[in-house]
Amino acid sequence: MSLLKITTFQTYLFWENIDKNLEYLTLRLTSIREATDLIVLPEMFSTGFSMNPDKFAEKMDGKSMKWMHEQAKKYKCVVTGSLIIKEKNNIYNRLIWMRPNGTYEYYDKRHLFGLGEEDQHYKAGTKKLFVELKGWKICPVICYDLRFPVWLRNTNQEYDMLLIVANWPERRSLHWRSLIPARAIENQAFVVGVNRVGHDGNEVYHSGDSMCIDPNGKVIYYKPNDEDLYTFSINKDVVTEARASLPFLKDGDSFTLTDQ
């Protein structure tokens, strides 16, 4: 049996205020009372979903990266979430996978939200990220990526858990609540989605609806509307058993994605 303990933080965010968000997150994380393997924060957790990246973009040695390392070291676990990062004259919505020893991996959001003009301010990523934690293969992605099942297709059983960090608005919460179980069932993997709550600086309301769904579509965790710092465990045996009893991943279509 391989258990993974996950702490999700469905948090309020202070609009375009890096220092205040980091201070608040530091305080709230002290409520964690048990050991955990992974702390998951929402998309753009230091600013909210800002289309002013020229003002708030940080470098890879910036204060938010240092903060993530401090928290990972303090809680002896991986800390993940996305930041506005500037690198080589490009700006990315970049998910960071920060380990306690200060080493990290990153994923640049592949699908930029054109309706919100994200594609006019950020550069899209081109590569998936697969990371390993306690024997689990994990594929972390960002918000709008959820809508694109081909990008998320679990070919060759590349992952056991799909992880989505988001700033997903309440007005489309039905889509969020429908697509996450669909991704779990079709990919025979756990799916964990972590969203923010509250209004952003554009008066867009976010209802949270963070959740964990198992490979069979069973709800392990779900929280609407309120801020919530919650720790739960998932069992990899559930993945193994689901794939053994219904081995349909092997019958999936073969395809190759090309960058456009």
Order of alpha helices (4+ residues) and beta strands (2+ residues): beta-alpha-beta-alpha-alpha-beta-beta-beta-beta-beta-alpha-beta-alpha-beta-beta-beta-beta-beta-alpha
